């Protein structure tokens, strides 16, 4: 063969049963999608599984067949029909789906009267705030505020729904105190910024779980270059373990899946307490900055003395 002859590599055809398919694909969605095309007996297996993911993941092939009223061969055919190599792989995927939570697959009857919803949401928020209040009483707030007070530059990292919005909230609060601050919610931009920091920089990382891989890695990069990391996150999480100072956030999630996570309020409380600690430590400096801001706002919008500093 001459050197000019192109080299051709043969690739095997793609198959739904290919081992290359990630184990994290959504088996519940796959079963629901393909159920109308299945045979009648296989649809019985589908119904049994969707009614109890955890039970199906733990049952033997014989038990599944008996409960669905079908043959063992039918259960095997069903597994292959939804993209699994065999029943063992099907059960593995079902166990993964069950770990996400059966609560997302069951109808919740609580979403009825608006006044009941208001009370339920209020009660859950109170519970989350009460538990996190106890954690904040033991948090190293004064130490974290001292670091922010001396920082040449503060970068706030947030990713996902609540943390993305609250990263900007942190920036708005720190700007009022004259702190040099910027927010970054994109993982790649965070990584770029983390590579430019120095010992007089601080990264504030907001993450309810503390397990977002990009966030953890970006904070690790920032620490490698000397920045101090303050994390508002779950204690003992990967993010908490690498942070210099941890302001703990604990999420208290219930089976009522329709409302936004109450952990947002817990994080906002932690944010408020940290920034207030900083403002108090700045003393006359922060008081004068806040006075100027209130003067500028009232001159623009009018109103009484007790209007909020903002809008």
Secondary structure, DSSP 8 states (H G I E B T S, - for coil): --TTS----------TT-TTS-TTS-HHHHHHHHGGGS-HHHHHHHHHHHH-HHHHHHS-HHHHHHHHTS-HHHHHHHHHHTT-SSHHHHHHHHHHHHHH-GGGTS--TT---HHHHHHHHHHHHHHHHHHHHHHHTTS-HHHHHHHHHH-SEEEEEE-SHHHHHHHHHHHHHHHHTT--EEEE-SHHHHHHHHTT--TTEEEEEEESSS--HHHHHHHHHHHHTT-EEEEEE-TTSHHHHH-SEEEE------S-TTS--THHHHHHHHHHHHHHHHHHHHTHHHHHHHHHHHHHHHHHH---TTS-S--
